[in-house]
Amino acid sequence: MGVKNQIKYGYYDWSQSEIYNEIVNADGKIMVVIAFGGSTYKFALE
């Protein structure tokens, strides 16, 4: 089962992902960019 299907069906273990580890172990702000359809969203997590 690929990652896309694992996420869709709730089987993906986020604690093992690079994204999760970068967010949890961040020392400062985390810059986030989400591109969806024709829109782009940019923000920082503190």
Buried (B, 14 or more C-beta within 10 A) or exposed (E): EEEEEEEEEEEBEEEEEEEEEEEEEEEEEEEEEEEEEEEEEEEEEE
